[in-house]
């Protein structure tokens, strides 16, 4: 087992209004979340996110590539909203360091990134925001990087922009979030819609600009 210290991002989520959804819809939501986590492993060079059901109707993942934390949060939201407008999740996102290997059950993890992510989730559940982010390993005064407060602000804007995605918008956006972006024609064939309809959805959600922002974040010195 490696004792190497490395940076990760931990996302801890809790379904919005899980009691109102009922058991059947909750299980649908968890299947969608787990499938989404498996898909994201491709972004991490095949490293599992260790999707874990967390505290009843909660869930947790660990990203081996923290630069994809915002893309990941949006992807999980899209996976849920694609099921219907009543589906969503609060998400606490903490970037930090972990030493050694991460086990398959994240409920057993105790490092500060995991604990902080859970704390941020509780903040989200008590506030008007559903995404809460921080970096627990950032060095104060570091120059040439996106500072923690600025990065966290991006999560706020992303939360606001994506909060009201309709089911059709989420189904479309979900197809464009993977790193290997498909063409509009390919997504249209997948969703049985015209290329024009796909383009209209992307335009109405400003998602082309969102993807551009995600690429800028992921290439920034913050993650060098």
C-alpha angles and dihedrals in degrees: 000000000000119000092195116135115229139168121258139164122230122204117195116186141181125194115250112243094353091168091057092048093059129217098290095052091043090057090048089052093051092049089053092048093048093048089049091052091051090051092051092057086082088065089056096053090262097311112144121243088216092229106210132183104236129202101337108301095014131098139196139198136180120218117211087200107051092187087078094057096109094042087050094051091050091047093053090048091049091049090055099041089050086069092057143302093275092065122090142125139222108229131197112198122195126177114203147122132285130190122217129356124331114233125228093253109062091192085079094057117103107172119127094257091059094044093047093049089055091049091051089051089058089050090052092051090054098044141058091257123083097192117061119178140180140158112229096186102048115127115236114243096015110158127213095033137097103261119234095252092051093048091048089052089059089058089053092053091045090051091052094046094049102035095093101041109147121226092260093046091050092048089053097043092048089064092056100046098079114094092245096068114207125217122261088247091056093049090047090054091048093051095034092242133123122262087244091056091050091049091049091052092050090048095049092052095040085231096149087063091046090055090050090052091048091054090050092051093047092051095045126116087248087081099036 
